[in-house]
Amino acid sequence: MIDPKKIEQIARQVHESMPKGIREFGDDVEKKVRQILQSQLTRLDLVSREEFDVQTQVLLRTREKLALLEQRLTELESRSVQAAPEATPPAEPHM
C-alpha cells in the first residue's frame, strides 16, 4: 500500500506548481489531484517498501539454505563414491 502522507506531499507539490489562477480553486483541486493519484497508483499494483524488504530477506535466507543444501549434497555424494566398492570386471564365461 502506498503511504498516504507521500500522496499528500505529491498532491501538494502538484498543486503548488500550478499557475496562480488554477491554484485559487484551492482545496478542491488538491483533493481531486490526491484522488487521481491514489486511483492511478492503486492500479499499478505496487508493493510497499516494507513488503519488498521482507521478501528480499526471505529470498536471501532461501539462497543461504540452498547453498548449504548443495554443499551437503556434494559431501554426501563424495562419501558415497568413497564407500562404494570398486567395480570388478565381469567374469569371462567358461566353455
N, C-alpha and C positions, 0 to 999 in steps of 0.2 A: 504494500500500500504506500502511496506517495504521502510524504509529510505535509499536512495541511498548512503548516507555517511556511514551507517553501512555496507552495502555491500562492499563498497570500503575498509573499515577497515578490514573486514574479508578476502577479497581477498588479501590485502597486508600482513596480518598475515600468510595466507596460503603460499603465495609467499616467504616470509621471512623464513618460516620453512622448505622450500625445500632445498635439498643439493645444494652446490655451483654450481656444473656443470649444474644443471637444471635451477638455478636462472639466469644463464648467458643469457638465452633466453630473459630475461628482460621483457619489456613491453608486448610482445606477450603473454607470459604465464599469466601475471597478468590480461590482458584483457580477455583472454579465461576463466580464473577462475571466473572473475566477471560475464561474460556472463552465465556460467554454474550455478553459484549461483543464479543469477537473474531468470533464467528459472526454476530452481528447486523450489525456494521459491514461485514463481508465481503459480506453480502447486499445492502448499499446500493449497491454498485458505485461506490465513491468513488475519486477520484484523489488522489495525494499533492500537497502544496503545490508541491513541486519540479516535478512534471509539469505542473501548472496554470501555473506561472510560465514554463516552457519554451514551452508552447502560446500563452501570451499574447505572448511575444516573437516567435514565428513569425507570429502574426496581425498584430502591429504592422509587421513587415517586409513582409508581404504587402500591407498597406494602403499603405505608403510606395511600393512598386513600382507598385501600381495607380494611385496619384496621379500618379506620373511618366509612366506609360504614357498616362494620359488627357491629360496636358499635351502630351506628344509627339504624340499623335493630333490634338489641336486645332491644333498648329503645322503638321503635315503637311496637314491639311485646308485651312487658310488659305493655305498655299503653293500648293496645287493649284488653288484658286479663283483666285488671282492669276495663275498661269501659264496657265490655260486661256484661249483666245481668246474674245472676246465673241461671243455667238451672233449670226449675221447673220439678218435677217428672210428668210423664204422668198421666192424669186423669183416674180414674177407670171407665170402662163402666157401665152405669146404665141399669139394667134389669127390 
